Amino acid sequence: MEAITQLLGREIGEGTRIVLNHDIVYRLRSAFAQGTIRQACEECPWYRLCTKVARANYRRCGCSPTGSES
């Protein structure tokens, strides 16, 4: 959560809600693809899948910013 706190410039903790908008989704996706917010992912069994999704530029990803239809 520390990496997300630094990226978004606001305190993030358990129970924090983040309203997704285009800017936040762009920043999160970019940082994830660059590996700067993936510290908690190292032992995850989905690591390779998520890496593949990021490398494909999140095409067909079901998570869209609020108000977005793409």
C-alpha positions as a Python dict, from the first residue, in 0.01 Angstrom:
ca = {
    (1, 'M'): (0, 0, 0),
    (2, 'E'): (298, 228, 52),
    (3, 'A'): (376, 230, -321),
    (4, 'I'): (14, 322, -404),
    (5, 'T'): (19, 593, -135),
    (6, 'Q'): (328, 746, -295),
    (7, 'L'): (191, 712, -648),
    (8, 'L'): (-144, 873, -572),
    (9, 'G'): (-15, 1124, -317),
    (10, 'R'): (-270, 1029, -52),
    (11, 'E'): (-280, 789, 238),
    (12, 'I'): (-404, 444, 136),
    (13, 'G'): (-487, 181, 395),
    (14, 'E'): (-720, -107, 466),
    (15, 'G'): (-1074, -4, 376),
    (16, 'T'): (-969, 298, 166),
    (17, 'R'): (-1192, 347, -135),
    (18, 'I'): (-1048, 483, -455),
    (19, 'V'): (-1280, 629, -717),
    (20, 'L'): (-1128, 541, -1051),
    (21, 'N'): (-1102, 812, -1312),
    (22, 'H'): (-896, 822, -1630),
    (23, 'D'): (-594, 982, -1460),
    (24, 'I'): (-582, 736, -1170),
    (25, 'V'): (-629, 431, -1394),
    (26, 'Y'): (-358, 557, -1629),
    (27, 'R'): (-114, 616, -1343),
    (28, 'L'): (-188, 280, -1178),
    (29, 'R'): (-161, 86, -1502),
    (30, 'S'): (159, 262, -1605),
    (31, 'A'): (324, 204, -1268),
    (32, 'F'): (211, -159, -1266),
    (33, 'A'): (347, -221, -1615),
    (34, 'Q'): (679, -60, -1514),
    (35, 'G'): (692, -281, -1205),
    (36, 'T'): (704, 4, -956),
    (37, 'I'): (394, -102, -761),
    (38, 'R'): (431, -480, -780),
    (39, 'Q'): (617, -554, -455),
    (40, 'A'): (322, -754, -317),
    (41, 'C'): (295, -954, -641),
    (42, 'E'): (622, -1144, -618),
    (43, 'E'): (482, -1464, -466),
    (44, 'C'): (138, -1444, -628),
    (45, 'P'): (37, -1736, -852),
    (46, 'W'): (-125, -1484, -1091),
    (47, 'Y'): (199, -1289, -1141),
    (48, 'R'): (257, -1420, -1494),
    (49, 'L'): (-105, -1362, -1598),
    (50, 'C'): (-102, -1003, -1473),
    (51, 'T'): (232, -942, -1644),
    (52, 'K'): (84, -1069, -1970),
    (53, 'V'): (-221, -841, -1934),
    (54, 'A'): (3, -539, -1867),
    (55, 'R'): (227, -619, -2165),
    (56, 'A'): (-84, -632, -2386),
    (57, 'N'): (-159, -274, -2273),
    (58, 'Y'): (-463, -394, -2075),
    (59, 'R'): (-667, -467, -2389),
    (60, 'R'): (-994, -639, -2306),
    (61, 'C'): (-942, -563, -1938),
    (62, 'G'): (-1270, -541, -1746),
    (63, 'C'): (-1162, -254, -1522),
    (64, 'S'): (-1255, 85, -1665),
    (65, 'P'): (-1252, 430, -1508),
    (66, 'T'): (-1578, 576, -1381),
    (67, 'G'): (-1777, 710, -1675),
    (68, 'S'): (-1578, 515, -1929),
    (69, 'E'): (-1732, 271, -2171),
    (70, 'S'): (-1405, 136, -2314),
}
